[in-house]
Amino acid sequence: MIRKITIPFILTFVFSLFYSCETEVNLTTDWKEITIVYGLLSQMDTTHYLRINKAFLGDDALRLAKIEDSSSYKNDLYVKLEGWENDKALHTIVFDTITIANKDSGMWYNPYMLAFKGDGILDPDLEYRLFITNTKTGHEVKGKTRLIKPFIVKKPPAGGKLTLFRGFNTPFAWANGVNARRYEPIIRFNYFEIPSGTKDTISKHLDYVLTTITSENLEGNGDAEVSFSNDAFYDFIKNNLSDNYQGKRLCGTVDLIISAGGNEYETYLRINGPSSSIVQDKPEYTNIENGLGLLSSRYKVIREKHLDARAEDEIIALDRKFVKNPNL
């Protein structure tokens, strides 16, 4: 019998590097076991998470998506991650199930969702291979990836304060990382709010997202650079904060953040992302053997900078209830 298979593509459900997304793919075929895997690995973490689901059958896809049994393997999987060098496994991390509570409402079952968690230190010099076995059916799925090696921010320099003169641009540059293909730079403006009539200090931030950069090589050769308009940065702050806040605000630090993604992640986004073409039939990308999904790597570098007095004055002049921060 031919029926519709609906496959949930929920990418990076708890990973801080990339934002969560959901894509639904409908396939019409005879049923077979299809395992869907998503994971982004980083040596910056000692706890690692994977999202593993199965395709499900049914005429009412939206209804079935809300039923856990339709897509969850529960405790039927044996999952391990191995670090390899010269065709030899040097260490192994075994994953166990964990329940993610308070999942956002949506088309998939909530507020609880099953994920897989493993603890261990990753070595950026090794290739990581994922092995998944369904202990009931014997179905096996594999994937592999290389980790992104550490890299550094070059501009602005580590010392001194951040000057953001109006009418000028600020360069943001970094050395390319080995095995990194995609770079997502963000300027994070940290600030504090103190509501009227209280002594409470609430920490908040705004993320000014810059242009994504794609590296031409995976060997870590060369540097990458973007620049941002200081005027546009001030306008971003003004446009994203209310002028009728009941209280006062204080400037904090500015974090210059580079989130890097591996080659597989960039390929996945490029092929599976939205298309402006009138031809909507696109190939699907997966690097999961005998399944679907993505296993790749990520790395994040943060350079924290304090604002100089002139930049703080410019923000105060935006009329968004900012006052001098004596601790800046």
C-alpha positions in Angstrom: 0.0 0.0 0.0 1.3 3.4 -0.9 0.9 6.1 1.7 2.4 9.5 2.6 5.5 9.6 4.7 6.1 12.8 6.6 9.6 13.5 7.9 10.3 16.1 10.5 13.5 18.1 9.8 14.1 19.9 13.1 17.7 21.2 13.1 19.9 22.2 16.0 17.2 22.1 18.7 19.4 23.2 21.6 22.6 24.4 19.8 23.5 28.1 20.5 25.3 28.6 17.2 22.4 28.1 14.7 18.7 29.0 15.1 16.1 26.2 15.2 14.0 25.6 12.1 11.4 23.1 11.1 10.8 21.9 7.5 8.3 19.2 6.5 9.1 16.9 3.6 6.5 14.7 2.1 7.4 11.5 0.3 5.1 9.1 -1.4 6.6 5.6 -1.4 6.3 2.2 0.0 7.1 2.3 3.7 10.6 1.4 4.9 12.4 2.4 8.1 13.9 5.9 7.6 16.0 7.4 10.4 16.4 11.2 10.6 19.5 12.5 12.5 20.6 16.0 13.3 23.7 17.0 15.3 26.3 19.7 15.5 29.4 18.8 17.4 31.9 21.1 19.1 35.0 20.5 21.2 33.9 23.5 23.3 31.2 21.3 24.8 31.6 18.4 27.1 27.9 17.4 26.8 26.6 16.7 23.3 23.1 16.4 21.9 21.6 14.6 18.9 18.1 14.7 17.6 17.0 11.3 16.2 13.6 10.6 14.8 11.9 8.2 12.4 9.6 8.8 9.5 5.9 8.1 10.1 3.0 6.9 8.0 -0.5 8.2 7.9 -3.2 10.1 6.0 -3.4 12.9 8.6 0.2 14.2 8.9 -0.6 17.2 11.1 -2.5 15.0 13.6 0.2 12.3 13.7 3.0 14.8 14.2 1.6 15.6 17.6 1.7 12.0 18.7 5.1 11.0 20.2 4.9 7.3 19.0 4.7 8.4 15.4 8.2 9.8 15.2 10.0 8.8 18.4 12.2 5.7 18.8 12.0 6.0 22.6 14.6 3.5 24.0 15.0 1.4 20.9 18.3 2.8 19.7 21.9 2.2 20.6 23.9 5.4 19.8 27.6 5.9 19.9 30.1 8.5 18.7 33.7 7.4 18.0 36.8 9.5 17.5 39.0 8.0 14.7 42.6 8.5 13.6 44.4 6.4 10.9 41.4 3.9 10.7 41.5 3.3 14.4 38.8 4.3 17.0 40.6 6.1 19.9 37.6 6.8 22.1 33.9 6.3 22.3 31.0 8.3 23.7 27.7 6.4 24.3 24.5 8.4 24.1 21.4 8.0 26.3 17.9 9.4 26.0 16.9 12.6 27.7 13.6 14.4 27.7 13.6 18.0 26.7 10.8 19.7 28.7 8.9 22.9 27.9 9.3 22.5 24.1 7.7 25.4 22.2 4.2 24.6 20.9 3.9 23.8 17.3 3.0 21.1 14.9 5.2 18.5 16.6 4.3 16.9 20.0 5.0 19.1 23.0 5.8 20.2 25.7 8.2 17.1 26.0 10.5 15.8 23.3 13.1 13.0 23.4 16.7 13.7 22.5 20.0 11.9 22.9 22.7 13.1 25.2 26.4 12.0 25.5 29.2 13.2 27.7 32.8 13.4 26.8 35.7 15.6 25.5 36.1 15.8 21.8 39.5 16.1 20.1 39.6 18.5 17.1 42.3 16.4 15.4 40.1 13.4 15.1 37.3 12.4 12.7 34.1 11.7 14.5 31.9 8.8 13.3 28.3 8.3 14.5 26.8 4.8 14.7 23.1 4.3 15.4 21.5 0.8 15.7 17.8 0.0 16.2 18.0 -2.8 18.7 14.6 -4.2 17.7 15.0 -4.2 13.9 18.7 -4.2 13.4 18.5 -1.1 11.2 21.9 0.7 11.1 22.6 4.4 10.4 26.0 6.1 10.1 27.5 9.6 9.8 30.8 11.3 10.1 32.3 14.8 10.4 35.4 16.7 11.2 35.6 19.3 14.0 36.4 23.0 13.4 39.7 23.8 14.8 40.1 27.0 17.0 40.6 30.3 15.3 41.0 33.9 16.4 39.5 37.4 16.0 42.0 39.8 14.5 40.0 43.0 14.3 39.2 44.9 16.5 42.3 44.2 18.6 41.9 42.7 22.1 43.2 45.8 23.9 41.5 49.2 24.4 37.9 50.2 24.1 35.6 50.1 21.2 35.2 53.5 19.4 32.2 53.8 17.1 32.6 57.2 15.5 29.6 58.4 13.5 30.2 58.5 9.7 32.7 55.6 9.9 32.7 51.8 9.5 34.2 49.3 12.0 36.1 46.3 10.6 35.5 42.9 12.1 38.1 40.3 10.9 39.1 36.8 11.9 41.4 34.1 10.7 39.7 31.3 8.8 39.4 28.1 10.8 40.3 24.6 9.6 37.2 22.7 8.5 35.0 25.8 8.8 33.0 26.8 5.8 30.3 29.2 7.0 30.8 32.2 9.3 27.9 34.1 10.9 29.2 37.3 12.5 27.0 39.1 15.2 27.6 42.3 17.1 25.9 41.8 20.5 25.1 45.0 22.5 24.7 44.1 26.1 22.7 46.5 28.3 20.9 46.7 31.7 17.4 47.8 32.6 16.5 49.1 36.1 12.7 49.4 36.4 11.4 52.5 38.1 10.9 52.1 41.9 13.2 49.1 42.2 16.9 48.3 42.6 16.6 45.3 40.3 19.1 45.2 37.5 18.0 43.1 34.5 20.6 42.0 32.0 19.6 42.1 28.3 21.1 42.2 24.9 20.4 43.0 21.2 22.0 41.1 18.4 23.0 43.0 15.3 23.4 40.3 12.6 26.0 41.0 9.9 26.5 39.4 6.5 27.2 35.7 6.4 30.6 34.8 4.9 31.4 31.5 3.1 35.1 30.5 3.0 36.6 29.2 -0.2 38.8 26.7 1.6 38.7 24.3 4.5 42.4 24.4 5.3 42.3 27.6 7.4 44.1 29.7 4.9 43.7 33.5 4.9 41.4 35.8 6.8 37.8 36.9 6.5 36.4 40.4 7.2 33.2 42.2 7.3 32.6 45.8 8.3 29.5 47.5 9.8 28.3 51.0 9.7 28.5 52.7 13.1 25.5 54.9 12.2 23.5 51.8 11.3 24.5 50.1 14.6 23.2 53.1 16.5 20.0 53.1 14.4 19.6 49.4 15.2 19.7 50.1 18.9 17.2 53.0 18.6 14.8 51.1 16.4 14.7 48.0 18.7 14.2 49.7 22.1 11.1 51.6 23.2 11.3 55.2 24.1 8.6 54.9 26.8 10.4 52.4 29.0 9.5 53.1 32.7 13.0 53.0 34.2 16.5 53.6 33.2 19.0 51.7 31.0 22.8 51.3 31.3 25.2 50.4 28.5 27.2 47.2 28.9 29.9 45.6 26.9 29.8 44.8 23.2 30.5 41.2 22.1 31.8 40.5 18.6 30.8 37.0 17.9 31.8 34.6 15.1 29.8 31.4 14.8 31.4 29.0 12.4 29.7 26.0 10.8 31.3 23.0 9.1 31.2 22.2 5.4 28.3 19.8 5.7 26.2 22.5 7.5 26.8 25.1 4.8 26.0 22.5 2.0 22.8 21.6 3.8 21.6 25.2 4.2 22.5 26.0 0.6 20.7 23.0 -1.0 17.8 22.7 1.4 17.2 26.4 2.1 14.5 28.6 0.5 14.8 29.2 -3.3 14.1 32.2 -5.3 13.9 30.1 -8.5 10.6 29.3 -10.1 11.9 25.7 -10.2 11.0 24.4 -6.8 12.1 20.8 -7.4 15.5 20.7 -5.6 17.8 17.9 -4.6 17.9 17.1 -0.9 21.3 17.0 0.9 22.1 14.5 3.6 25.4 13.1 4.9 23.7 10.4 6.9 24.4 6.9 5.5 21.2 4.8 5.3 19.2 7.6 6.7 18.5 11.4 6.3 19.7 14.5 8.1 22.9 16.2 9.0 26.0 15.6 11.2 28.4 18.5 11.2 30.4 20.8 13.5 30.4 24.2 14.9 32.7 26.6 16.8 32.2 30.0 18.3 34.7 32.8 19.1 33.7 35.9 21.2 35.7 39.1 21.6 34.3 41.3 24.4 34.9 45.0 24.2 34.0 47.9 26.4 32.5 51.0 24.8 34.5 54.2 25.1 32.9 57.3 26.6 32.0 58.8 23.2 30.2 55.7 22.1 28.2 55.6 25.4 27.3 59.3 24.9 26.0 58.5 21.4 23.7 55.8 22.8 22.5 58.1 25.6 21.6 60.6 22.9 19.3 58.1 21.2 16.6 59.0 23.7 16.1 55.4 24.9 16.4 56.1 28.6 20.1 55.3 28.8 22.2 57.0 31.5 25.8 57.0 32.3 27.1 53.6 33.6 29.6 54.3 36.4 31.0 50.9 36.0 31.6 51.0 32.2 
